[in-house]
């Protein structure tokens, strides 16, 4: 039996997720960001519905745009070109395999950090949603 087929799954997908989306949209309307954190992918229609864009992958984090012009990125390219110029031609494929392995490892670390951060955000959101009327009066 899949999660969505259970009573808890139905509760989650039919009530909790729509309520969470509505709450996030209300927060976004009340407190608009002064600096956009997410940019539409070039060529896609610009939308105001950030959750739609996140779900369908129609976004580009602002940090990726900045990385293209980053001085560190340029230094990495210069260093890599210098290294490749010193390696014999038959060692280039080994270097590219090494680079791919390092990049894959870095991606896994970043993905885990994202998951951990997202889980923490949900826990903080959940902890904050348990306030009572007495708590709000204080």
BELHU-V209792 format. One record per residue. PHI is phi in whole degrees, 0 to 359 (none if undefined). NEAR is the number of other C-alpha atoms within 12 Angstrom. D_FIRST is the distance of its C-alpha to the first C-alpha in Angstrom with 1 decimal. Layout:
BEGIN
((PHI | NEAR | D_FIRST) (PHI | NEAR | D_FIRST))
END
This chain:
BEGIN
((none | 7 | 0.0) (277 | 9 | 3.8) (304 | 12 | 6.7) (294 | 13 | 8.4) (273 | 13 | 6.4) (274 | 13 | 7.4) (297 | 14 | 11.2) (295 | 14 | 12.1) (296 | 16 | 10.7) (297 | 16 | 12.6) (299 | 16 | 15.5) (296 | 17 | 15.5) (283 | 18 | 15.5) (268 | 17 | 17.6) (239 | 15 | 20.0) (289 | 16 | 20.3) (297 | 16 | 20.3) (300 | 16 | 22.8) (294 | 15 | 24.9) (295 | 20 | 25.0) (299 | 21 | 26.1) (298 | 16 | 28.7) (297 | 18 | 30.0) (295 | 20 | 30.4) (294 | 19 | 32.2) (295 | 14 | 34.5) (298 | 14 | 35.3) (297 | 18 | 36.1) (289 | 14 | 38.4) (283 | 10 | 40.1) (231 | 11 | 40.7) (293 | 15 | 41.1) (283 | 11 | 41.5) (280 | 8 | 45.0) (239 | 10 | 43.9) (293 | 16 | 41.1) (272 | 18 | 38.5) (233 | 26 | 36.7) (246 | 27 | 38.6) (297 | 25 | 37.5) (294 | 20 | 37.5) (303 | 12 | 40.8) (93 | 10 | 40.8) (268 | 14 | 37.8) (291 | 14 | 38.4) (281 | 17 | 39.0) (235 | 17 | 36.6) (272 | 19 | 36.8) (274 | 23 | 33.0) (295 | 26 | 32.1) (294 | 22 | 28.4) (298 | 17 | 28.3) (297 | 21 | 30.3) (297 | 20 | 28.1) (297 | 11 | 24.9) (268 | 15 | 26.7) (74 | 16 | 28.7) (269 | 23 | 32.0) (211 | 29 | 33.7) (223 | 24 | 35.9) (302 | 20 | 36.4) (302 | 16 | 40.0) (297 | 15 | 40.2) (292 | 16 | 39.6) (297 | 18 | 42.5) (292 | 15 | 44.7) (296 | 16 | 43.9) (299 | 15 | 45.6) (255 | 13 | 49.0) (286 | 14 | 48.5) (296 | 12 | 51.5) (295 | 13 | 49.2) (296 | 16 | 47.5) (296 | 14 | 51.0) (295 | 15 | 52.0) (299 | 16 | 49.0) (296 | 16 | 50.0) (299 | 14 | 53.6) (294 | 14 | 52.8) (296 | 18 | 50.5) (298 | 16 | 53.2) (296 | 12 | 55.8) (295 | 17 | 53.8) (297 | 20 | 53.1) (292 | 15 | 56.8) (271 | 14 | 57.7) (277 | 16 | 55.2) (296 | 12 | 56.2) (304 | 13 | 54.5) (289 | 12 | 52.5) (269 | 15 | 50.9) (299 | 18 | 49.5) (295 | 14 | 46.3) (295 | 15 | 45.7) (297 | 21 | 46.2) (294 | 19 | 43.8) (295 | 13 | 41.1) (299 | 14 | 41.9) (300 | 17 | 41.7) (297 | 14 | 38.2) (295 | 14 | 36.9) (296 | 14 | 38.4) (296 | 14 | 36.9) (297 | 14 | 33.4) (298 | 14 | 33.8) (298 | 14 | 35.0) (296 | 14 | 32.2) (296 | 14 | 29.6) (295 | 14 | 31.7) (295 | 14 | 31.9) (297 | 14 | 28.1) (295 | 14 | 27.5) (297 | 14 | 30.2) (297 | 14 | 28.7) (299 | 14 | 25.3) (297 | 14 | 27.2) (295 | 14 | 29.4) (295 | 14 | 26.6) (298 | 14 | 24.9) (297 | 14 | 28.3) (299 | 14 | 29.0) (295 | 16 | 25.8) (296 | 14 | 26.7) (294 | 14 | 30.3) (298 | 17 | 29.3) (296 | 15 | 27.1) (297 | 12 | 30.0) (287 | 13 | 32.5) (277 | 15 | 30.5) (265 | 13 | 31.0) (286 | 14 | 34.7) (253 | 11 | 36.2) (299 | 9 | 39.3) (297 | 8 | 41.4) (297 | 10 | 40.3) (289 | 10 | 41.2) (287 | 7 | 44.7) (288 | 7 | 45.6))
END
